Structure formats: structure tokens, C-alpha cells
Amino acid sequence: MESNSTETNKQRASREFADYMYGEYLARTDAKYELAPGIDLASFGNRIIFFFLILKYGIRSFKGKGKKHDPQKIAHYASMIWHLDREAYE
């Protein structure tokens, strides 16, 4: 996607992160956790599990023991909660 001149740095950074998450990161995790086409472990999750995982990776990072992809994992689980909430209220 081409950026236009009216796009702010914050918008560009958000778009780049979204592109990364949708492309490279999810492709890697889908290959690791996909049980069948379109069904992965996250399909069976719920908000409580996702909140716990965000807390787990956040605390690990806070303690200085974070791993390379912890921020992406936190963002992924936050997006799963967001999608579950949207589905619940549609």
C-alpha cells in the first residue's frame, strides 16, 4: 500500500505494524498453530485466556526476561479480544 502525503507518521507506523502483523507474523504463527485450514488454537480461546496471555507476556517483559516476539504476541491477543468483542455486539 502506498502512503500518501496526508498520512501522519503515527498513521504510517500503525499501517506498517498492521501490514507486518497480517503478513509475516500471522503467517509464521498460523503455520505453527493451525490445526486444519482456517482453524487454529486461538479459535478455541476466550477473553479470559487472551487477557491472561497478555498479562503473562507483559510481566515477562517487565521483569526484563522478554523475548523477541512478545510485543507481537501481546498485540495479537489484544486484537483477538477486539474481534471477539465486535462479534458479541454485532
C-alpha positions in Angstrom: 0.0 0.0 0.0 1.4 3.4 -1.0 1.5 6.1 1.6 0.1 9.5 0.6 1.3 12.9 1.6 -1.6 13.4 4.1 -0.7 10.4 6.1 0.9 11.2 9.5 3.9 9.4 11.0 1.5 7.8 13.5 -0.8 6.6 10.8 2.1 5.3 8.7 3.6 3.4 11.7 0.1 1.9 12.5 -0.3 0.8 8.9 3.2 -0.7 8.8 2.6 -2.6 12.0 -0.8 -3.9 10.7 0.8 -5.0 7.5 3.5 -6.8 9.4 1.1 -8.5 11.8 -1.2 -9.6 9.0 1.6 -10.8 6.8 4.8 -12.1 8.3 3.8 -12.6 11.9 0.5 -14.4 11.3 1.9 -16.5 8.5 4.5 -17.8 10.9 2.1 -18.4 13.8 -0.6 -19.9 11.5 1.9 -22.5 10.3 2.8 -23.3 13.9 -0.7 -23.4 15.4 -3.0 -24.3 12.6 -5.0 -27.5 13.3 -6.8 -27.5 10.0 -7.4 -24.9 7.3 -8.9 -21.9 9.0 -8.9 -23.4 12.4 -6.1 -22.6 14.9 -5.7 -22.8 18.7 -6.9 -19.2 19.0 -10.3 -20.3 17.6 -11.0 -22.0 20.9 -9.9 -19.2 23.1 -11.9 -16.7 25.1 -11.4 -13.3 26.5 -10.1 -14.6 29.9 -7.4 -16.7 28.3 -6.3 -13.9 26.0 -6.1 -11.4 28.9 -4.1 -13.9 30.9 -1.7 -14.3 28.0 -1.3 -10.6 27.6 -0.5 -10.4 31.3 1.9 -13.3 31.1 4.0 -11.7 28.2 3.7 -8.2 29.7 5.1 -9.4 33.1 7.8 -11.3 31.4 8.9 -8.2 29.5 8.5 -6.0 32.6 10.9 -8.3 34.5 13.5 -7.9 31.7 13.1 -11.5 30.6 11.0 -10.7 27.5 11.6 -12.5 24.2 11.9 -11.0 20.7 8.2 -11.6 19.7 6.5 -10.8 23.0 5.2 -7.4 21.8 3.7 -9.0 18.7 2.1 -11.7 20.9 0.5 -9.0 23.1 -0.8 -7.2 20.0 -2.2 -10.4 18.5 -4.0 -11.4 21.7 -5.4 -7.8 22.1 -6.7 -8.0 18.5 -8.3 -11.3 19.3 -10.2 -9.7 22.2 -11.2 -6.8 20.0 -12.6 -9.2 17.4 -14.5 -11.2 20.0 -16.0 -8.0 21.4 -17.0 -6.9 17.9 -18.7 -10.2 17.2 -20.5 -10.1 20.5 -22.1 -6.7 19.9 -23.0 -7.1 16.2 
